[in-house]
Amino acid sequence: MTDFLTKLIKIDNELNIPRLHQEVCEVKRVCSVLDKKEVPNCQIMKLGLITEQKSAAKKIQVANNLLNSFRQYLSLHYGLWSLPNIQTARIIKEKYNITSAVEVMAGNAAWSKALSMAGVKVYASDNLVWSKTSKTGGNLFYPVENLDASSAIIKYQNCDLIICSWAPNFGHADIDLIKVWKKLEHRPKLLFVGEEFGVTNSEEFWQTVSFIEKPELASVNASFSSFDFIEERFFEIDED
């Protein structure tokens, strides 16, 4: 994936399709922002081509495959499973009326960066076990405290929001987090980011956890529509 951008730019030049060029420019723009350890102002446009140009069908498929690999490139090159944006972070702040938040299982803490840019006081936490074997382990977007999720929400239980983006799809860290959260006297809003019934969390998570759909969450997700084939969105955990 190291030559992902090189291949994408090359095929863009070869095909000379306006829509593809627009999408490639968008990918380049996002990467330029991430290279500076910043996050985009708004969600990236939906990627992918639909065309009837049969003579270029094979190359168009190659271009589509590359565009569909952008998420993989983000994970391998930047350590990001989710691509945050400041607009969505601002909507979270406004709709949920939050001034402080703790991100658990934060990884490189890009959502913490986005929320902080939106004016929220953020504490990012992670047990950092993954970072010891990952090439992107030191690619932090925001300072991360070495704490497991349960310890973090106990320490920062007076925050207004707990956010968890793409919890591990192994073990029970997600379920354990919710069990501890339900025991808190003051329960912050608890938002998960990921793909429903997908690789976001353990199977037990989707079988046992209740979610709520409120206008606030609808507004958040409207600004965070998926930019590729994975339907990534926010889920709010029901307090009952």
Helices and strands as residue ranges (DSSP letters): H 4-15, H 18-35, G 54-56, H 57-68, H 70-73, I 74-78, H 86-96, E 100-104, H 110-117, E 121-126, G 130-132, E 144-146, H 149-155, E 161-165, H 173-182, E 189-195, H 203-208, E 211-212, H 215-222, E 232-237
